Amino acid sequence: MKTSDFRKLIKKYLAPALHELGFSGTDHHFVRVDQNHVIYTIVIQADKYGGSCVVELGVHFDFLPNSSGQFIPASKLTVYDCEFRTRIIHELGWFQSKILNKKANEVWFRYGDTEDESKAVLDKMKGMIVSQGTMYFSQFRDFPNPINSITTKELSHRTKRLDRYGAPLNVRLALLIARTHAFLGNTEEAANFARWGLSNIGKSTGLNQEFTEIIDRAD
């Protein structure tokens, strides 16, 4: 089945379920904008060779630019604009994860060859989006938590909590946290994270100006 045909079935079978969860969208991009500055996104991303897709989840905040420095209207934001991103993974049992120490891999959903086969795939996809997506998105529902609870020590040691958030690399995350504190009016905290970012930026000097401007506004 071609991706274009599968997307028609997404619109028919999956989109209505996502609309019930508050998302808007039709065939592969979906977005939900909450009142507390948090934007939740879903994309059904096709394999470039066709025949299968992966589900990616993203979280962003309406006062931040995307990774390219552009401000995108919240309703038009996609996963690719988000700073926090993760993918739907295979759900391992306790024995697999704890005893066998297996690591869950992302799920690639085969389209199927008929509409009935694709509908079964989409039903499975829907269940995993509801279970894993609800859990993932819930981490951000109490904004400004968890952003304002992240410390520079966590950035230095890259804790598992940051990985659960699907957080960006640490210097970029430091900028995000600094911008969040600045948005909240916590200018000294914003400057602290900006200083941490500058001291850990290494040879990647592209964010120097952003960090320096945050520090200057605090002085």
ROSE-4610 file (N, C-alpha, C; in Angstrom, 1 decimal, always signed):
// ROSE-4610
residu = [M/M/M/K/K/K/T/T/T/S/S/S/D/D/D/F/F/F/R/R/R/K/K/K/L/L/L/I/I/I/K/K/K/K/K/K/Y/Y/Y/L/L/L/A/A/A/P/P/P/A/A/A/L/L/L/H/H/H/E/E/E/L/L/L/G/G/G/F/F/F/S/S/S/G/G/G/T/T/T/D/D/D/H/H/H/H/H/H/F/F/F/V/V/V/R/R/R/V/V/V/D/D/D/Q/Q/Q/N/N/N/H/H/H/V/V/V/I/I/I/Y/Y/Y/T/T/T/I/I/I/V/V/V/I/I/I/Q/Q/Q/A/A/A/D/D/D/K/K/K/Y/Y/Y/G/G/G/G/G/G/S/S/S/C/C/C/V/V/V/V/V/V/E/E/E/L/L/L/G/G/G/V/V/V/H/H/H/F/F/F/D/D/D/F/F/F/L/L/L/P/P/P/N/N/N/S/S/S/S/S/S/G/G/G/Q/Q/Q/F/F/F/I/I/I/P/P/P/A/A/A/S/S/S/K/K/K/L/L/L/T/T/T/V/V/V/Y/Y/Y/D/D/D/C/C/C/E/E/E/F/F/F/R/R/R/T/T/T/R/R/R/I/I/I/I/I/I/H/H/H/E/E/E/L/L/L/G/G/G/W/W/W/F/F/F/Q/Q/Q/S/S/S/K/K/K/I/I/I/L/L/L/N/N/N/K/K/K/K/K/K/A/A/A/N/N/N/E/E/E/V/V/V/W/W/W/F/F/F/R/R/R/Y/Y/Y/G/G/G/D/D/D/T/T/T/E/E/E/D/D/D/E/E/E/S/S/S/K/K/K/A/A/A/V/V/V/L/L/L/D/D/D/K/K/K/M/M/M/K/K/K/G/G/G/M/M/M/I/I/I/V/V/V/S/S/S/Q/Q/Q/G/G/G/T/T/T/M/M/M/Y/Y/Y/F/F/F/S/S/S/Q/Q/Q/F/F/F/R/R/R/D/D/D/F/F/F/P/P/P/N/N/N/P/P/P/I/I/I/N/N/N/S/S/S/I/I/I/T/T/T/T/T/T/K/K/K/E/E/E/L/L/L/S/S/S/H/H/H/R/R/R/T/T/T/K/K/K/R/R/R/L/L/L/D/D/D/R/R/R/Y/Y/Y/G/G/G/A/A/A/P/P/P/L/L/L/N/N/N/V/V/V/R/R/R/L/L/L/A/A/A/L/L/L/L/L/L/I/I/I/A/A/A/R/R/R/T/T/T/H/H/H/A/A/A/F/F/F/L/L/L/G/G/G/N/N/N/T/T/T/E/E/E/E/E/E/A/A/A/A/A/A/N/N/N/F/F/F/A/A/A/R/R/R/W/W/W/G/G/G/L/L/L/S/S/S/N/N/N/I/I/I/G/G/G/K/K/K/S/S/S/T/T/T/G/G/G/L/L/L/N/N/N/Q/Q/Q/E/E/E/F/F/F/T/T/T/E/E/E/I/I/I/I/I/I/D/D/D/R/R/R/A/A/A/D/D/D]
num = [1/1/1/2/2/2/3/3/3/4/4/4/5/5/5/6/6/6/7/7/7/8/8/8/9/9/9/10/10/10/11/11/11/12/12/12/13/13/13/14/14/14/15/15/15/16/16/16/17/17/17/18/18/18/19/19/19/20/20/20/21/21/21/22/22/22/23/23/23/24/24/24/25/25/25/26/26/26/27/27/27/28/28/28/29/29/29/30/30/30/31/31/31/32/32/32/33/33/33/34/34/34/35/35/35/36/36/36/37/37/37/38/38/38/39/39/39/40/40/40/41/41/41/42/42/42/43/43/43/44/44/44/45/45/45/46/46/46/47/47/47/48/48/48/49/49/49/50/50/50/51/51/51/52/52/52/53/53/53/54/54/54/55/55/55/56/56/56/57/57/57/58/58/58/59/59/59/60/60/60/61/61/61/62/62/62/63/63/63/64/64/64/65/65/65/66/66/66/67/67/67/68/68/68/69/69/69/70/70/70/71/71/71/72/72/72/73/73/73/74/74/74/75/75/75/76/76/76/77/77/77/78/78/78/79/79/79/80/80/80/81/81/81/82/82/82/83/83/83/84/84/84/85/85/85/86/86/86/87/87/87/88/88/88/89/89/89/90/90/90/91/91/91/92/92/92/93/93/93/94/94/94/95/95/95/96/96/96/97/97/97/98/98/98/99/99/99/100/100/100/101/101/101/102/102/102/103/103/103/104/104/104/105/105/105/106/106/106/107/107/107/108/108/108/109/109/109/110/110/110/111/111/111/112/112/112/113/113/113/114/114/114/115/115/115/116/116/116/117/117/117/118/118/118/119/119/119/120/120/120/121/121/121/122/122/122/123/123/123/124/124/124/125/125/125/126/126/126/127/127/127/128/128/128/129/129/129/130/130/130/131/131/131/132/132/132/133/133/133/134/134/134/135/135/135/136/136/136/137/137/137/138/138/138/139/139/139/140/140/140/141/141/141/142/142/142/143/143/143/144/144/144/145/145/145/146/146/146/147/147/147/148/148/148/149/149/149/150/150/150/151/151/151/152/152/152/153/153/153/154/154/154/155/155/155/156/156/156/157/157/157/158/158/158/159/159/159/160/160/160/161/161/161/162/162/162/163/163/163/164/164/164/165/165/165/166/166/166/167/167/167/168/168/168/169/169/169/170/170/170/171/171/171/172/172/172/173/173/173/174/174/174/175/175/175/176/176/176/177/177/177/178/178/178/179/179/179/180/180/180/181/181/181/182/182/182/183/183/183/184/184/184/185/185/185/186/186/186/187/187/187/188/188/188/189/189/189/190/190/190/191/191/191/192/192/192/193/193/193/194/194/194/195/195/195/196/196/196/197/197/197/198/198/198/199/199/199/200/200/200/201/201/201/202/202/202/203/203/203/204/204/204/205/205/205/206/206/206/207/207/207/208/208/208/209/209/209/210/210/210/211/211/211/212/212/212/213/213/213/214/214/214/215/215/215/216/216/216/217/217/217/218/218/218/219/219/219]
x = [+0.8/+0.0/+0.9/+0.5/+1.3/+1.0/+1.9/+1.8/+0.5/+0.3/-0.8/-2.2/-2.2/-3.4/-3.6/-2.5/-2.5/-3.0/-2.5/-2.9/-4.4/-5.0/-6.5/-7.2/-6.6/-7.1/-6.8/-5.7/-5.5/-6.6/-6.9/-8.0/-9.3/-9.5/-10.8/-10.9/-9.8/-9.9/-9.2/-8.1/-7.3/-7.6/-7.7/-8.0/-9.1/-10.3/-11.4/-11.1/-10.3/-9.9/-9.0/-8.1/-7.2/-8.0/-9.0/-9.8/-10.6/-11.0/-11.6/-10.7/-9.4/-8.4/-8.0/-8.6/-8.4/-7.4/-6.9/-6.0/-6.7/-6.2/-6.6/-5.6/-6.1/-5.3/-6.0/-5.4/-6.2/-5.5/-4.4/-3.8/-2.5/-1.7/-0.4/+0.2/-0.2/+0.2/-1.0/-0.7/-1.8/-1.2/-2.0/-1.5/-2.7/-2.3/-3.2/-2.6/-3.2/-2.7/-3.5/-2.7/-3.3/-3.3/-4.0/-4.1/-2.9/-2.0/-0.9/+0.4/+0.4/+1.5/+2.1/+1.6/+2.1/+1.4/+2.3/+1.7/+2.2/+1.2/+1.5/+1.3/+2.2/+2.1/+2.3/+1.8/+1.9/+2.2/+3.1/+3.2/+3.3/+2.6/+2.8/+3.8/+5.0/+6.1/+6.4/+6.2/+6.4/+7.9/+8.2/+9.5/+9.8/+11.0/+11.3/+11.1/+11.2/+11.1/+9.6/+8.7/+7.3/+7.1/+5.8/+5.4/+5.2/+5.8/+5.7/+5.8/+5.5/+5.6/+6.0/+6.4/+6.7/+5.9/+5.5/+4.8/+5.7/+5.8/+6.7/+5.8/+6.2/+5.5/+6.4/+5.8/+6.6/+5.9/+6.7/+6.2/+7.0/+6.3/+6.9/+6.1/+6.6/+6.0/+5.7/+4.6/+4.2/+5.0/+5.9/+6.7/+8.1/+8.4/+9.7/+9.7/+10.8/+11.0/+11.3/+11.2/+11.6/+13.1/+13.6/+15.1/+15.8/+15.0/+15.6/+15.5/+14.9/+14.8/+13.6/+12.6/+11.4/+10.3/+9.4/+8.2/+7.1/+6.6/+5.5/+4.2/+3.1/+1.8/+1.6/+1.1/+0.9/+0.0/-1.0/-1.9/-1.2/-0.1/+0.6/+1.9/+2.2/+3.4/+3.4/+4.5/+4.6/+5.7/+5.7/+6.7/+8.1/+8.4/+9.7/+10.1/+9.2/+9.5/+9.7/+9.4/+9.4/+10.8/+11.1/+12.3/+12.3/+11.2/+11.1/+10.4/+11.1/+10.6/+10.9/+9.9/+10.2/+9.3/+9.5/+8.8/+8.0/+7.0/+6.2/+7.2/+7.3/+8.2/+7.4/+8.1/+7.5/+7.4/+6.2/+6.0/+6.5/+7.5/+8.2/+7.5/+7.5/+7.0/+8.0/+7.6/+8.6/+9.8/+9.5/+10.6/+11.6/+11.1/+12.0/+12.9/+12.2/+12.9/+13.8/+13.4/+14.1/+15.1/+14.6/+15.5/+16.4/+15.8/+16.6/+17.3/+16.9/+17.6/+17.5/+16.4/+16.2/+15.8/+16.2/+15.8/+14.8/+13.7/+12.6/+13.0/+12.6/+12.9/+11.7/+11.8/+10.7/+9.9/+8.6/+7.7/+7.6/+7.9/+7.6/+6.3/+5.3/+4.0/+3.9/+3.8/+3.6/+2.2/+2.1/+0.8/-0.3/+0.2/-0.8/-1.1/-1.7/-2.0/-3.5/-4.3/-5.8/-6.2/-7.4/-8.0/-8.2/-8.7/-8.9/-7.6/-6.5/-5.2/-4.7/-4.9/-4.5/-5.3/-6.6/-7.4/-7.0/-6.5/-6.0/-4.7/-3.9/-2.6/-3.0/-3.9/-4.3/-5.0/-5.7/-6.3/-5.1/-4.1/-3.0/-2.2/-2.0/-1.4/-2.1/-3.5/-4.3/-4.1/-4.1/-4.0/-2.6/-1.6/-0.3/-0.1/-0.7/-0.7/-1.4/-2.5/-3.3/-2.5/-2.0/-1.3/+0.1/+0.9/+2.2/+2.2/+1.3/+1.2/+0.7/-0.3/-0.9/+0.2/+0.9/+2.0/+3.1/+3.5/+4.5/+4.1/+2.9/+2.5/+2.2/+1.8/+1.4/+2.6/+3.8/+5.0/+5.1/+4.4/+4.5/+3.2/+2.2/+0.9/+0.9/+1.9/+1.9/+2.9/+3.0/+3.9/+3.8/+4.9/+6.3/+7.1/+6.5/+7.1/+7.0/+7.9/+9.1/+10.3/+10.1/+11.2/+11.9/+11.2/+11.8/+12.4/+12.2/+12.7/+14.0/+14.4/+15.7/+16.8/+17.9/+19.1/+20.3/+21.2/+22.4/+23.2/+23.1/+23.7/+23.1/+21.8/+21.2/+21.7/+21.9/+22.4/+23.8/+24.6/+26.0/+26.1/+25.1/+25.2/+24.1/+23.3/+22.3/+21.5/+20.6/+19.9/+18.9/+18.4/+17.4/+16.1/+15.8/+14.6/+14.6/+15.8/+15.8/+15.6/+16.1/+15.9/+14.4/+13.7/+12.3/+11.5/+12.0/+11.3/+11.6/+12.6/+13.0/+13.7/+14.4/+15.0/+16.1/+16.3/+17.4/+18.8/+19.8/+21.2/+21.3/+22.3/+22.3/+22.5/+23.4/+23.6/+22.3/+21.7/+20.4/+19.3/+19.3/+18.3/+18.6/+19.8/+20.2/+19.6/+19.6/+19.0/+17.5/+16.9/+15.5/+15.0/+15.8/+15.5/+15.7/+16.8/+17.1/+15.9/+15.5/+14.4/+13.1/+12.9/+11.7/+11.7/+12.8/+12.9/+12.8/+13.3/+13.2/+11.7/+11.0/+9.6/+8.8/+9.2/+8.5/+9.0/+10.0/+10.4/+11.5/+12.0/+13.1/+14.5/+14.8/+16.0/+17.3/+17.4/+18.7/+18.9/+17.8/+17.8/+18.1/+17.5/+17.8/+19.2/+19.8/+21.2/+22.1/+21.7/+22.5/+22.6/+21.5/+21.5/+22.3/+22.1/+22.9/+24.4/+24.8/+26.2/+26.7/+25.9/+26.2/+26.4/+25.4/+25.5/+26.8/+27.1/+28.4/+29.6/+29.6/+30.8/+30.9/+29.8/+29.8/+29.6/+29.7/+29.3/+30.4/+31.7/+32.8/+33.0/+33.1/+33.4/+32.1/+31.0/+29.7/+29.2/+29.7/+29.5/+28.2/+27.4/+26.2/+25.2/+25.2/+24.2/+24.8/+26.1/+26.7/+25.9/+25.3/+24.6/+23.3/+22.6/+21.4/+21.7/+22.7/+23.1/+23.5/+24.3/+24.9/+23.7/+22.8/+21.6/+20.8/+20.7/+19.9/+20.7/+22.0/+22.8/+22.8/+22.9/+22.9/+21.6/+20.5/+19.2/+19.1/+19.8/+19.7/+20.6/+21.6/+22.6/+22.0]
y = [-1.2/+0.0/+1.3/+2.2/+3.5/+4.4/+5.2/+6.1/+7.0/+7.5/+8.4/+7.6/+6.3/+5.6/+5.3/+5.0/+4.8/+6.0/+7.2/+8.4/+8.7/+8.2/+8.3/+7.5/+6.4/+5.5/+6.0/+6.7/+7.5/+8.5/+9.2/+10.2/+9.5/+8.4/+7.7/+7.0/+6.3/+5.5/+6.0/+6.7/+7.2/+8.6/+9.5/+10.9/+11.2/+10.5/+10.8/+10.5/+9.4/+9.1/+10.2/+10.7/+11.8/+13.1/+13.3/+14.5/+14.4/+13.2/+13.1/+13.4/+13.3/+13.6/+15.1/+15.8/+17.3/+17.7/+16.8/+17.1/+17.5/+18.4/+18.8/+18.2/+18.0/+17.5/+16.4/+16.0/+15.1/+13.8/+13.8/+12.5/+12.1/+13.0/+12.6/+13.6/+14.8/+15.8/+16.2/+16.1/+16.4/+17.3/+18.3/+19.2/+19.5/+19.7/+20.1/+21.2/+22.3/+23.5/+23.7/+23.6/+23.8/+25.2/+25.6/+26.9/+27.3/+26.4/+26.7/+26.7/+27.2/+27.4/+26.1/+25.0/+23.7/+23.3/+22.8/+22.4/+20.9/+20.1/+18.6/+18.3/+17.5/+17.2/+15.7/+15.2/+13.8/+13.9/+13.0/+12.9/+11.4/+11.0/+9.6/+9.7/+9.4/+9.6/+8.4/+8.6/+7.5/+7.1/+5.9/+5.5/+6.0/+6.4/+7.0/+6.1/+4.8/+3.7/+3.2/+3.7/+3.3/+2.1/+1.8/+0.5/+0.5/+1.4/+1.5/+2.9/+3.0/+4.4/+4.2/+5.3/+5.4/+6.5/+6.5/+7.5/+8.3/+9.6/+10.5/+11.5/+11.7/+12.6/+13.8/+15.0/+16.2/+17.1/+17.9/+18.9/+20.2/+21.3/+22.6/+23.6/+24.8/+25.9/+27.1/+27.7/+28.7/+30.0/+30.2/+31.4/+31.2/+30.0/+29.6/+29.6/+29.9/+29.7/+28.2/+27.7/+26.4/+26.3/+25.1/+24.9/+25.7/+26.2/+27.1/+28.5/+28.8/+30.2/+30.9/+30.2/+30.8/+30.6/+31.6/+31.5/+31.0/+29.8/+29.1/+29.3/+29.7/+29.7/+28.3/+28.3/+27.1/+26.1/+26.5/+25.6/+25.0/+25.6/+25.0/+24.3/+24.2/+23.6/+22.1/+21.5/+20.1/+19.5/+18.2/+17.5/+18.0/+18.3/+18.7/+20.0/+20.8/+22.1/+22.0/+20.8/+20.7/+20.5/+21.0/+20.7/+19.4/+18.9/+17.6/+16.6/+15.5/+14.5/+13.1/+12.2/+10.8/+10.0/+8.7/+7.8/+6.7/+6.2/+5.1/+3.9/+3.2/+2.0/+0.7/-0.4/-1.7/-1.7/-2.2/-2.3/-3.6/-3.6/-4.8/-5.2/-6.4/-6.9/-6.8/-7.0/-6.8/-7.7/-9.0/-10.0/-9.5/-9.1/-8.6/-7.4/-6.5/-5.2/-5.4/-6.1/-6.2/-7.4/-8.5/-9.7/-9.8/-9.7/-9.9/-8.6/-7.5/-6.2/-5.7/-6.0/-5.6/-4.1/-3.5/-2.1/-2.0/-1.3/-1.2/-0.4/-0.9/-0.2/+0.5/+1.4/+2.1/+1.2/+1.4/+0.5/+1.1/+0.2/+0.6/-0.2/+0.5/-0.1/-0.3/-1.6/-2.0/-1.6/-1.0/-0.5/-1.6/-2.8/-3.8/-3.7/-4.7/-4.7/-4.4/-4.5/-4.3/-3.3/-2.7/-1.8/-2.5/-3.7/-4.4/-4.6/-4.9/-5.1/-3.7/-2.7/-1.3/-0.9/-1.2/-0.8/-1.5/-2.8/-3.5/-2.8/-2.4/-1.7/-0.3/+0.4/+1.7/+1.5/+0.4/+0.2/+0.0/-0.8/-1.0/+0.3/+1.1/+2.4/+3.3/+3.3/+4.2/+3.8/+2.5/+2.0/+2.4/+2.4/+2.7/+4.2/+5.0/+6.4/+6.9/+6.3/+6.6/+6.2/+5.0/+4.6/+5.3/+5.3/+5.9/+7.4/+7.9/+9.3/+10.0/+9.5/+10.1/+10.2/+9.1/+9.1/+10.1/+10.1/+11.1/+12.5/+12.8/+14.2/+14.7/+13.8/+14.2/+14.7/+14.4/+15.0/+16.5/+17.1/+18.5/+19.3/+18.6/+19.3/+20.3/+20.3/+21.2/+22.3/+22.8/+23.9/+25.0/+25.6/+25.5/+24.2/+23.3/+22.0/+21.2/+20.4/+20.1/+21.0/+22.0/+22.8/+23.5/+24.1/+24.9/+24.0/+22.7/+21.8/+21.2/+21.4/+20.9/+21.7/+21.1/+21.8/+21.7/+22.6/+22.5/+21.2/+20.7/+19.4/+18.3/+18.3/+17.3/+17.5/+18.7/+18.9/+18.3/+18.5/+18.0/+16.5/+15.8/+14.3/+13.7/+14.4/+13.9/+12.7/+13.1/+12.1/+11.4/+10.2/+9.4/+10.2/+11.1/+11.9/+12.8/+13.3/+14.1/+13.3/+12.0/+11.1/+10.8/+10.6/+10.3/+11.5/+12.7/+13.9/+14.0/+13.2/+13.4/+14.7/+15.2/+16.5/+16.6/+17.9/+18.1/+18.0/+18.1/+18.0/+19.1/+18.9/+19.7/+21.2/+21.6/+23.0/+23.7/+23.0/+23.5/+23.5/+22.4/+22.4/+23.5/+23.9/+25.0/+26.3/+26.5/+27.7/+27.6/+26.5/+26.4/+26.7/+26.2/+26.5/+27.9/+28.5/+29.9/+30.8/+30.5/+31.2/+31.1/+29.9/+29.7/+30.5/+30.5/+31.3/+32.8/+33.2/+34.6/+34.9/+34.0/+34.2/+34.3/+33.6/+33.6/+34.7/+35.5/+36.6/+36.3/+35.1/+34.6/+35.0/+36.2/+36.7/+36.1/+36.0/+35.5/+34.0/+33.2/+31.8/+31.7/+32.6/+32.5/+32.8/+33.7/+34.1/+32.9/+32.2/+31.1/+30.0/+29.7/+28.6/+29.1/+30.4/+31.0/+30.9/+31.2/+31.1/+29.6/+28.7/+27.3/+26.9/+27.4/+27.1/+27.6/+28.9/+29.4/+28.7/+28.2/+27.5/+26.1/+25.6/+24.2/+24.1/+25.3/+25.3/+24.7/+24.7/+24.1/+24.9/+24.2/+24.8/+25.2/+24.8/+25.1/+26.5/+27.5/+28.9/+29.5/+28.7/+29.3/+29.9/+29.4/+29.9/+31.0/+31.4/+32.4/+33.7/+34.2/+35.4/+35.3/+34.2/+34.0/+33.9/+33.2/+33.1/+34.5/+35.2/+36.5/+37.5/+37.5/+38.4/+38.2/+36.9/+36.6/+37.1/+36.9/+37.4/+38.9/+39.6/+41.0/+41.6/+40.9/+41.4/+41.3/+40.3/+40.1/+41.1/+41.6/+42.5/+43.9]
z = [+0.0/+0.0/+0.0/-0.8/-0.9/+0.4/+0.7/+1.9/+1.7/+0.5/+0.2/+0.5/+0.2/+0.5/+2.0/+2.6/+4.1/+4.8/+4.3/+5.0/+4.9/+3.8/+3.7/+4.8/+5.1/+6.1/+7.5/+7.7/+9.0/+9.2/+8.2/+8.3/+8.6/+8.1/+8.3/+9.7/+10.1/+11.3/+12.5/+12.3/+13.5/+13.9/+12.9/+13.2/+14.1/+13.9/+14.8/+16.3/+16.5/+17.9/+18.5/+17.7/+18.2/+18.4/+17.6/+17.7/+19.1/+19.5/+20.8/+21.9/+21.7/+22.7/+22.7/+21.8/+21.7/+20.7/+19.8/+18.8/+17.5/+16.8/+15.5/+14.4/+13.2/+12.2/+11.4/+10.3/+9.4/+9.2/+8.4/+7.9/+8.4/+9.0/+9.6/+10.6/+10.6/+11.6/+12.5/+13.8/+14.8/+15.8/+16.3/+17.4/+18.3/+19.6/+20.6/+21.4/+21.5/+22.2/+23.6/+24.7/+26.0/+26.4/+27.4/+27.9/+28.8/+29.1/+30.0/+29.2/+28.0/+27.1/+26.5/+26.8/+26.3/+25.0/+24.1/+22.8/+22.6/+22.4/+22.2/+20.7/+20.1/+18.7/+18.5/+17.4/+16.9/+15.4/+15.0/+13.5/+13.2/+12.2/+11.6/+10.5/+10.8/+9.9/+9.0/+7.7/+6.7/+6.5/+6.4/+6.0/+4.6/+4.3/+3.0/+1.9/+2.2/+1.1/+1.0/+1.9/+1.8/+2.6/+2.8/+3.4/+4.9/+5.6/+7.0/+7.6/+8.8/+9.4/+10.9/+11.5/+12.9/+13.5/+14.8/+15.4/+16.3/+16.1/+16.9/+17.7/+18.9/+19.8/+20.1/+20.2/+20.5/+21.4/+22.2/+23.1/+22.9/+22.9/+22.7/+23.6/+23.6/+24.4/+23.5/+23.7/+22.8/+22.8/+23.8/+23.9/+23.3/+22.8/+22.3/+20.8/+20.2/+18.8/+18.6/+17.3/+17.1/+17.0/+16.7/+16.7/+15.6/+14.6/+13.6/+13.9/+15.1/+15.6/+15.0/+14.5/+14.0/+15.0/+15.0/+15.8/+14.9/+15.2/+14.4/+15.2/+14.5/+15.2/+15.8/+17.1/+17.8/+17.0/+16.3/+15.6/+14.4/+14.0/+12.8/+13.2/+14.4/+14.9/+14.6/+14.3/+14.1/+15.0/+15.0/+15.9/+15.5/+14.2/+13.8/+14.3/+14.8/+15.4/+16.9/+17.5/+19.0/+19.5/+20.7/+21.4/+22.1/+22.6/+23.3/+22.3/+22.1/+21.1/+21.6/+21.3/+21.5/+20.5/+20.5/+19.6/+20.3/+19.7/+20.3/+20.2/+21.3/+21.4/+21.7/+21.5/+21.8/+23.4/+23.8/+25.2/+25.8/+26.6/+27.1/+28.5/+28.7/+30.0/+31.1/+32.3/+33.5/+33.3/+32.9/+32.8/+31.8/+30.6/+29.5/+30.0/+30.6/+30.9/+32.2/+33.2/+34.4/+34.5/+34.0/+34.1/+32.9/+31.7/+30.5/+30.2/+30.8/+30.6/+29.2/+28.5/+27.1/+27.1/+26.0/+25.8/+24.7/+24.9/+24.0/+22.8/+21.6/+20.3/+19.8/+19.0/+18.4/+17.5/+17.4/+16.6/+15.2/+14.2/+12.8/+12.4/+12.1/+11.7/+10.2/+9.9/+8.5/+8.0/+6.8/+6.4/+6.2/+5.7/+5.3/+3.8/+3.3/+1.8/+1.5/+2.5/+2.3/+3.4/+3.1/+4.1/+5.5/+5.5/+6.7/+7.5/+6.8/+7.4/+8.0/+7.2/+7.7/+8.8/+8.9/+10.0/+11.3/+11.2/+12.4/+12.8/+11.9/+12.2/+12.9/+12.4/+13.0/+14.3/+14.6/+15.9/+16.9/+16.5/+17.4/+17.6/+16.6/+16.7/+17.7/+17.5/+18.4/+19.8/+20.1/+21.5/+22.1/+21.3/+21.8/+22.0/+21.1/+21.2/+22.5/+22.7/+23.9/+25.2/+25.2/+26.5/+26.6/+25.6/+25.8/+25.6/+24.7/+24.5/+25.8/+26.4/+27.6/+28.7/+28.8/+29.9/+29.5/+28.3/+27.9/+28.1/+27.5/+27.5/+29.0/+29.8/+31.2/+32.0/+31.6/+32.2/+32.2/+31.2/+30.9/+31.3/+31.8/+32.0/+33.1/+34.0/+35.1/+34.9/+33.7/+33.4/+34.4/+35.0/+34.5/+34.9/+35.7/+35.9/+34.6/+34.2/+34.9/+34.6/+33.7/+33.2/+34.4/+35.3/+36.3/+37.5/+37.4/+38.4/+37.9/+36.7/+36.2/+36.7/+37.1/+37.7/+36.8/+37.0/+36.2/+36.4/+37.6/+38.0/+37.1/+36.9/+36.0/+34.6/+34.1/+32.8/+32.7/+33.7/+33.7/+33.6/+34.3/+34.4/+33.5/+32.8/+31.9/+32.5/+33.4/+34.1/+33.3/+33.8/+33.0/+32.9/+33.9/+33.8/+32.5/+32.1/+30.9/+29.7/+29.7/+28.6/+28.5/+29.6/+29.6/+29.0/+29.1/+28.5/+27.0/+26.5/+25.2/+25.0/+26.0/+26.0/+25.0/+24.4/+23.5/+24.2/+23.4/+24.0/+25.0/+25.9/+27.2/+27.0/+26.1/+25.9/+25.3/+24.4/+23.9/+24.9/+25.8/+26.9/+27.9/+28.1/+29.0/+28.5/+27.1/+26.5/+26.7/+26.5/+26.7/+28.1/+29.1/+30.5/+30.8/+30.3/+30.5/+29.9/+28.7/+28.1/+28.9/+29.5/+30.2/+31.5/+32.2/+33.4/+33.1/+32.0/+31.5/+31.3/+30.6/+30.4/+31.7/+32.7/+34.0/+34.9/+34.4/+35.2/+36.2/+36.1/+37.0/+36.3/+36.3/+35.5/+36.0/+37.4/+37.9/+37.6/+37.7/+37.3/+35.8/+35.0/+33.6/+33.3/+34.0/+33.8/+34.2/+35.3/+35.8/+34.7/+34.1/+33.1/+31.8/+31.5/+30.4/+30.6/+31.8/+32.2/+32.1/+32.5/+32.4/+30.9/+30.1/+28.7/+28.1/+28.4/+27.8/+28.3/+29.5/+30.0/+29.5/+28.9/+28.4/+26.9/+26.2/+24.8/+23.9/+24.4/+23.6/+22.3/+21.2/+19.9/+19.2/+19.7/+19.1/+19.5/+18.9/+19.3/+18.8/+18.1/+17.5/+18.4/+19.7/+20.7/+21.6/+21.3/+22.2/+22.4/+21.3/+21.3/+22.2/+22.0/+22.8/+24.3/+24.7/+26.1/+26.6/+25.8/+26.3/+26.5/+25.6/+25.7/+27.0/+27.3/+28.5/+29.8/+29.8/+30.9/+31.0/+29.8/+29.8/+30.4/+30.1/+30.6/+32.1/+32.6/+34.1/+34.8/+34.2/+34.9/+35.0]
